[in-house]
Amino acid sequence: MAVRQAATAGTPGPRREEEAALLFERAHYRHDPRWLLPVTPRLCLACALELLPDPGVSLVRKKHMLSCFQDALVRHTSLVTQLVSQDQRVCIHFISVLFGLLCSMEDGSVTDLCIEVLIQITTQLKLEQTIRCLLDECHKELCNMPSMRGSLATLTLLGKLVDAIPALADELVMEHGNLMEHLLRGLVYPSEGIQASVCYLYGKLYSSPVAAEMLSGHFREKLFPLFLSILDGAQTKELQINCLGLLRQLLKYDLFVSMIMNQDGLGESAKNIEGSSGNTSLPLVLKKLLLSRDETLQVASAHCITAVLVHSPAKHASAFIHADIPEFLFEHLSSSSEVLVWSSCNCLTLLVEEPLFFSKCHTVYGIEAVVRSLQGSLKMNNIELHKQGLLLFAEILTRQPEEIKLFTSSAMCRDAGRALQEAVSSPVLEVAAEALKATSAFLRKDHQSTPPVQYGELQALLEAMLNRCAEFSQTLLSRRPLGHASSRDSEKAILQRGKFLLSTLEGFRSACRLAIEFQSEPSAQENPFTAPSAKKEDTLEAFSEFLLSACDSLCIPMVMRHLEQTTHPALMEVFLSILHNLFVIVPHMKEKFSKKLASSSFIRLTLELKARFCSGLSHSALNQVCSNFLYYMCLNLLSAPEKTGPPSKEELSAVSELLQHGLPQISSRSPESLAFLSDRQYMEGAARQRQYCILLLFYLAYIHEDRFVSEAELFEAVQSFLLSLQDQGERPPLVVFKASIYLLAICQDKDNTLRETMVSAIRKFLEGIPDLQLVYTHHPLLLRFFLLYPELMSRYGHRVLELWFFWEESSYEELDDVTSAGQPALPASLVVLFQLLRSIPSILLILLDLIYSSPVDTAHKVLISLRTFLRRNEDIQVGGLIRGHFLLILQRLLVEHGASPSGASGNLPLLLSLLSLMQLRNVSEQELDSVAMKLLHQVSKLCGKCSPTDVDILQPSFNFLYWSLHQTTPSSQKRAAAVLLSSTGLMELLEKMLALTLAKADSPRTALLCSAWLLTASFSAQQHKGSLQVHQTLSVEMDQVLKALSFPKKKAALLSAAILCFLRTALRQSFSSALVALVPSGAQPLPATKDTVLAPLRMSQVRSLVIGLQNLLVQKDPLLSQACVGCLEALLDYLDARSPDIALHVASQPWNRFLLFTLLDAGENSFLRPEILRLMTLLQSMGHLADHSMAQTLQASLEGLPPSTSSGQPPLQDMLCLGGVAVSLSHIRN
C-alpha cells in the first residue's frame, strides 16, 4: 500500500488516472520496485504479467497497456530491455503471456499489438532461449490446432519473426520440419488471409539459400502446384502480393525456375494434391496479373517475368512470347507510371533475345509504342528510365531481322531519329552513351530504306552525336587535374572519354556503311517525290559529302587529341575503317582526301599502330584494318600523283597485288624497317615484296612531307636496296624504282654524292625503261639529281628538263613582267635550276634544244626561265655558248625546211626572241666575230624565206638584225651591213613591208612595220656611208610615206618615229641612196620652178611634211619629238642647200612660234627637254628667234629654273625594246 502511495504521490489528476490504469492495484503493492519503469509511461512489468492474462480485466485496458508498452519500447528501448531482461524466467513468462493473449484474442488490433511487442522484444533482447521459447510456442500452437481457422495470428507472427531475424529461417526448417505440413494445411484453408500469411512465411523461408535448398523437395512434391493455383485464383490484393513475393524469392534459384517453367518434372503426387490445378502455367498467371488494373500487380508481374528470363532467356522466353505477354508489355509503355514503364522495358529487353520475339512480329506491333515512350520519358528526369528505354530500343534495332521491316512509314523512322537526336544530346553521359549504341543500330539499311530516305534527318542526328562527343572531350580537357594527386581520376576520365569516343565512331561507321549500301540502290539516290524543277537537297551525294566533311572537321581532330593521351586498339580499328569507307563513299574526292591524310602523317600513324599492337598474331583485326587503309590510300596516291603522269593500268594492277600481299606482313618500327631495307643478303620473293612495300610507304610519306625516318639513313638504305637488286639480277617494278630515285634525290645531302658504282647501277636500271616519264616525280631535287652527274645528264638531261618544265606550274608571266616594281621572288624550283645553270652552263644548250623541240607551252616556260636567268645573272657570259648552239639549230632548220621555215617549228619565234635578248645584253660595242656574222647571214636568209604574215618569226629576227647593226663597232657595222644587203630575199621582204604601211591592220603588224622602217633607214645609212654594193633596190612611194605621217595610226607613235628616221636619212643623203629609190605614186602634174629646184621633192610635199611634223610634235611624245626635230633639221638643211629662200620661208612660218610656245607650256621646265632645246637651236639658227618677245620668254623660263636641275641624271640606256620593237635611241635622235 505504501509502495502504491509512493508511486502515485505528486502526480496530477489525469496523469494519475492514466498511470493507475497501467498498474494492477490489487497486486502492485506486492511488486518489487525494480519492475517499475523509471520514466513515463510508468509501466510495471509485474503488473502486466498479472493483468494481461486476467479474464476479469477489460479488453480495452489490456489494449491500452500493450499500446503503452510498445510506445515505451520505441521511446526507451534500452530501459525497457533492461527491465525485461533482469530475470530470464520472468522474460520467458512475459513472452508466454503475450503469446497466450495473441492466441486467445480475436480482436485484430490487439493481435497486431501483441505481434509488434513480441517482435520488438525478441529482436531487442537477442536471447536464443527467448527465441526458441517463442518458436516452440508457435509450433505447439499449430500442432494442437484441429483446424487452421485460428492460425492467422500465429502464422503472421512467424512470418514477421523470420523477416526480423532472417537466420531463423534455417533453424525453423531444420528443427521444426513438420511445421511445413501445417503450412500446407493453411495454404489449402479457404481463407485468403491465412493463405496470405502462409505465403508470406514461405517467402521468408525461401529467401534463405540454405532453407531453400532443404525445401526443394517440399516445393517440388507439395507446394508448387498448390501455390500456382492459389496465385491464379487469388482475389484479395494481400494474397496476390504475398504470392508474388514468394514467387520472386523462388525465382532467384535456377532449380525452382526450371520446376515452375517445366511442369513435366513434377511428381504425380504433386499433381494430385487437393486444390492444385495441373493446367495452370506461370506465363498465363502473370499475363492475368498484367491485365489487371492494379499498377502494383502489373509491376510485380513484370518483375517476376524478368526474374525468370534472367536465368536463361533462350529457355524460357518462348513460353512468355507464346502467351502474348510482349503485346501487353508494349501497351504498358504508354503508362504514366515511371516504375511500370521501366519494368516493362526491362522485361522486353530480355524477351528480345529470343528470335521468336521477332518472327511473331511483336516489334513491328510495338515499335511505335517504344518510340513514343522514349520521346515521353526523355522529358522526365528519371535517368534510369532513359537508359532502360534506350537499351530496349537499341536491342530491337540490333536484333530485328533484315527481312522484316521495322519502320513501316518514313514518319515513324523520322520520329525515331529525332528521339535519338534528343537522347544523344543529353547532358547525362550514361544516357548519351546508351543513345550512341542505339544510333549505331538505327543506321541500318533495312531501317532506313523506306522511301524517301531522309538524309537531312540522318545528318542532323550525326551532327548531334559528333557535337556531343566533341563537347564531352572538351569538358574533360578543361577539367584536367593539376599535380599527381588526381592521376587516378585523370586515367579514369581518359578511359571514359575513350569509351564514349569509340561508341561515337561506331555510330559514324554505321552511317558510312549505310551510305555504301545505298550506292547500289537507285531509289535511295534522292527523294523520288521531289518535283523535277525543285532543288534536290536530300540526296545521297550530299549526305556522302557531309560524312567526309564531318570526319575531316570533327572525327579526325577528336581522335588525334585522344591519341595524345592514350591509344586504344579497338578505337583505332573503328577509326581507320571509317577512313577506309570514305574512300568508297566519295570516290571523286578519294585522291584529295588521301593526300590530306598522307600530309597529316597518317602513314606514320598507321605504321606505328601496326608496330605497337600487331606484332605476331595479336590484334589481327586491327592489322587487317590498318593494311586495308594503307592499301587504298597508297593506290589513291599512286593513281593520282600531283605533278607526274599516272601509272598505267598494268602498273597499278601489279602494285595493287604487291601491296595486298606485303602490307599485312609489315609490323616493324622504322629503324627495323630501314635495317631490313638495307639487308643485302639474298631475298626471297615474299621478303622482296615486303621491301617493295616499305619503300613505297617511305616514298609516299616523303612526297607529302612526312619525313619520319632519317634522311641520311634512308639514303644509305635505298642505295643498299638497289645494289641488292643488281646483285641478284632483278629489275624492280617501275613504281618501286621511281620511289627509289625520288628518295635518293630528296635524301641526298648537298655535300654528299653517289659513288660511281651507284650511278652506274642507276643508269643500267634506267636503260631498261622505255621512257623516263615512267619513273619521273616532279621535284627540284630530282632535277638536280639527274643534272648533277654527267653520266646521267648526258643521257637523260634533255628528257628530265622537258618533263620538269612540262609539270612546272609556277607563275612565269609574273617573272617575265620587267615593268613591275622590283624583281618578283623566285619560286624554290627555279632557285635550284638557276644554281645548276651557274655551276653547269652546258645545261643552257639543253634548254635551247627544248625551246626549239618542245610543245609551245613548255617551250614558253623554258624561254621565260632563261630570260629571267639572263636578266638576274648579267655577270655570267654565256652569249657565245648560246649563239653557237643557236647557229647550229638554225642551220639545221634551214637545211631541213628551206622552202618554208615558218612551218618547221612553232617554237622558232621563241628561240629568235631569246637570241635578240642575248644581243640586248651586250651594253658595250663589240666586234662581231665569225659566229655572229654567220648568225646574221642565217637570220637574214631565214627572213628572206618568210612572208610579211610571219610576224612571230620576223619580229625577233628584225630586232636581232637591228641590234647587231647598232651594237657593234663601225668596222663591224660595215661588214654586217654588207652581209645583210647581199640578202636579196631580205630586201624584197622589206620592200613588201614598207608598202604595207598604210594597211588597216593593227598590232602586231604595226610593230613589225616599225622594225622594217628602222632597218631600212639603218641599211640605207650604212650603204651610203660605206659605198656598199647593192644587190636589190628598195622602191618607196614618197606620197604614201607623207600620207602615213599626215594620218598616223592610233597609238603608233613609234611607227611615225621610224618613218621619220627613214626620211631623215633620205634627206641627209639628198635622196641619192643606191639602196632606196623614190618612185612617183601614179600620174603627177608638171613640175613648177620651185619643184625643179627641190627635186625629187615637190613644194606641196614639203608643205605636207612640215605640217605633219608640226602635228606630230604637238603629241609631245619624247621619242617621236626627237625624230620630228631630227627630220626637220634634215629637211631645212636639204631646203637650205637647194633654195635658202624656201628654207627661210619654211622656218619663218608663224605656226612654228605657236608650236614652240605650246611645247614650252607642256610642263615645268619643259624647255630643258633635249628635243625642245634642239628645236629652239634649229629655229634660232634659221633666224626665227631674233624677235624680242621670244627672247624675253626664254629669259624668264631660265630664271625660274631651280638650281638642282643641273645635269646629274644617269645616261639612259641606248638600246631598248619598246612594245616588242628593238630601238636605238641614238639612231632615232641622230
C-alpha positions, 0 to 999 in steps of 0.5 A: 500500500505504501509502495502504491502511495509512493508511486502515485504521490505528486502526480496530477489528476489525469496523469494519475488516472492514466498511470493507475490504469497501467498498474494492477492495484490489487497486486502492485503493492506486492511488486518489487520496485525494480519492475517499475519503469523509471520514466513515463509511461510508468509501466510495471512489468509485474503488473502486466504479467498479472493483468494481461492474462486476467479474464476479469480485466477489460479488453480495452485496458489490456489494449491500452497497456500493450499500446503503452508498452510498445510506445515505451519500447520505441521511446526507451528501448534500452530501459525497457530491455533492461527491465525485461531482461533482469530475470530470464524466467520472468522474460520467458513468462512475459513472452508466454503471456503475450503469446497466450493473449495473441492466441486467445484474442480475436480482436485484430488490433490487439493481435497486431499489438501483441505481434509488434511487442513480441517482435520488438522484444525478441529482436531487442533482447537477442536471447536464443532461449527467448527465441526458441521459447517463442518458436516452440510456442508457435509450433505447439500452437499449430500442432494442437490446432484441429483446424487452421481457422485460428492460425492467422495470428500465429502464422503472421507472427512467424512470418514477421519473426523470420523477416526480423531475424532472417537466420531463423529461417534455417533453424525453423526448417531444420528443427521444426520440419513438420511445421511445413505440413501445417503450412500446407494445411493453411495454404489449402484453408479457404481463407485468403488471409491465412493463405496470405500469411502462409505465403508470406512465411514461405517467402521468408523461408525461401529467401534463405539459400540454405532453407531453400535448398532443404525445401526443394523437395517440399516445393517440388512434391507439395507446394508448387502446384498448390501455390500456382493455383492459389496465385491464379485464383487469388482475389484479395490484393494481400494474397496476390502480393504475398504470392508474388513475393514468394514467387520472386524469392523462388525465382532467384534459384535456377532449380525452382525456375526450371520446376515452375517453367517445366511442369513435366518434372513434377511428381504425380503426387504433386499433381494430385494434391487437393486444390492444385490445378495441373493446367495452370502455367506461370506465363498465363498467371502473370499475363492475368496479373498484367491485365489487371488494373492494379499498377502494383500487380502489373509491376510485380508481374513484370518483375517476376517475368524478368526474374525468370528470363534472367536465368536463361532467356533462350529457355524460357522466353518462348513460353512468355512470347507464346502467351502474348505477354510482349503485346501487353508489355508494349501497351504498358509503355504508354503508362504514366507510371515511371516504375511500370514503364521501366519494368516493362522495358526491362522485361522486353529487353530480355524477351528480345533475345529470343528470335521468336520475339521477332518472327511473331512480329511483336516489334513491328506491333510495338515499335511505335509504342517504344518510340513514343515512350522514349520521346515521353520519358526523355522529358522526365528526369528519371535517368534510369528510365532513359537508359532502360528505354534506350537499351530496349530500343537499341536491342530491337534495332540490333536484333530485328531481322533484315527481312522484316521491316521495322519502320513501316512509314518514313514518319515513324523512322523520322520520329525515331531519329529525332528521339535519338537526336534528343537522347544523344544530346543529353547532358547525362553521359550514361544516357548519351552513351546508351543513345550512341549504341542505339544510333549505331543500330538505327543506321541500318539499311533495312531501317532506313530504306523506306522511301524517301530516305531522309538524309537531312534527318540522318545528318542532323542526328550525326551532327548531334552525336559528333557535337556531343562527343566533341563537347564531352572531350572538351569538358574533360580537357578543361577539367584536367587535374593539376599535380599527381594527386588526381592521376587516378581520376585523370586515367579514369576520365581518359578511359571514359572519354575513350569509351564514349569516343569509340561508341561515337565512331561506331555510330559514324561507321554505321552511317558510312556503311549505310551510305555504301549500301545505298550506292547500289540502290537507285531509289535511295539516290534522292527523294523520288517525290521531289518535283523535277524543277525543285532543288534536290537537297536530300540526296545521297551525294550530299549526305556522302559529302557531309560524312567526309566533311564531318570526319575531316572537321570533327572525327579526325581532330577528336581522335588525334587529341585522344591519341595524345593521351592514350591509344586504344586498339579497338578505337583505332580499328573503328577509326581507320575503317571509317577512313577506309569507307570514305574512300568508297563513299566519295570516290571523286574526292578519294585522291584529295582526301588521301593526300590530306591524310598522307600530309597529316602523317597518317602513314606514320600513324598507321605504321606505328599502330601496326608496330605497337599492337600487331606484332605476331598474331595479336590484334589481327583485326586491327592489322587487317584494318590498318593494311586495308587503309594503307592499301587504298590510300597508297593506290589513291596516291599512286593513281593520282600523283600531283605533278607526274603522269599516272601509272598505267593500268598494268602498273597499278594492277601489279602494285595493287597485288604487291601491296595486298600481299606485303602490307599485312606482313609489315609490323616493324618500327622504322629503324627495323624497317630501314635495317631490313631495307638495307639487308643485302643478303639474298631475298626471297620473293615474299621478303622482296615484296615486303621491301617493295612495300616499305619503300613505297610507304617511305616514298609516299610519306616523303612526297607529302612531307612526312619525313619520319625516318632519317634522311641520311639513313634512308639514303644509305638504305635505298642505295643498299636496296638497289645494289641488292637488286643488281646483285641478284639480277632483278629489275624492280617494278617501275613504281618501286624504282621511281620511289627509289630515285625520288628518295635518293634525290630528296635524301641526298645531302648537298655535300654528299654524292653517289659513288660511281658504282651507284650511278652506274647501277642507276643508269643500267636500271634506267636503260631498261625503261622505255621512257623516263616519264615512267619513273619521273616525280616532279621535284627540284631535287630530282632535277638536280639529281639527274643534272648533277652527274654527267653520266646521267645528264648526258643521257637523260638531261634533255628528257628530265628538263622537258618533263620538269618544265612540262609539270612546272606550274609556277607563275612565269608571266609574273617573272617575265613582267620587267615593268613591275616594281622590283624583281618578283621572288623566285619560286624554290624550283627555279632557285635550284635550276638557276644554281645548276645553270651557274655551276653547269652552263652546258645545261643552257644548250639543253634548254635551247634544244627544248625551246626549239623541240618542245610543245609551245607551252613548255617551250614558253616556260623554258624561254621565260626561265632563261630570260629571267636567268639572263636578266638576274645573272648579267655577270655570267657570259654565256652569249657565245655558248648560246649563239653557237648552239643557236647557229647550229639549230638554225642551220639545221632548220634551214637545211631541213625546211628551206622552202618554208621555215615558218612551218618547221617549228612553232617554237622558232619565234621563241628561240629568235626572241631569246637570241635578240635578248642575248644581243640586248645584253651586250651594253658595250660595242663589240666586234662581231666575230665569225659566229655572229656574222654567220648568225646574221647571214642565217637570220637574214636568209631565214627572213628572206624565206618568210612572208610579211604574215610571219610576224612571230618569226620576223619580229625577233629576227628584225630586232636581232638584225637591228641590234647587231647593226647598232651594237657593234663597232663601225668596222663591224657595222660595215661588214654586217651591213654588207652581209645583210644587203647581199640578202636579196630575199631580205630586201624584197621582204622589206620592200613588201613591208614598207608598202604595207604601211598604210594597211588597216591592220593593227598590232602586231603588224604595226610593230613589225612595220616599225622594225622594217622602217628602222632597218631600212633607214639603218641599211640605207645609212650604212650603204651610203656611208660605206659605198656598199654594193647593192644587190636589190633596190628598195622602191618607196612611194614618197606620197604614201610615206607623207600620207602615213605621217599626215594620218598616223595610226592610233597609238603608233607613235613609234611607227611615225618615229621610224618613218621619220628616221627613214626620211631623215636619212633620205634627206641627209643623203639628198635622196641619192641612196643606191639602196632606196629609190623614190618612185612617183605614186601614179600620174603627177602634174608638171613640175613648177620652178620651185619643184625643179629646184627641190627635186625629187621633192615637190613644194606641196610635199614639203608643205605636207611634211612640215605640217605633219611634223608640226602635228606630230610634235604637238603629241609631245611624245619624247621619242617621236619629238626627237625624230620630228626635230631630227627630220626637220633639221634634215629637211631645212638643211636639204631646203637650205642647200637647194633654195635658202629662200624656201628654207627661210620661208619654211622656218619663218612660218608663224605656226612654228612660234605657236608650236614652240610656245605650246611645247614650252607650256607642256610642263615645268621646265619643259624647255630643258627637254633635249628635243625642245632645246634642239628645236629652239637651236634649229629655229634660232639658227634659221633666224626665227628667234631674233624677235624680242618677245621670244627672247624675253620668254626664254629669259624668264623660263631660265630664271625660274629654273631651280638650281638642282636641275643641273645635269646629274641624271644617269645616261639612259640606256641606248638600246631598248625594246619598246612594245616588242620593237628593238630601238636605238635611241641614238639612231632615232635622235641622230 
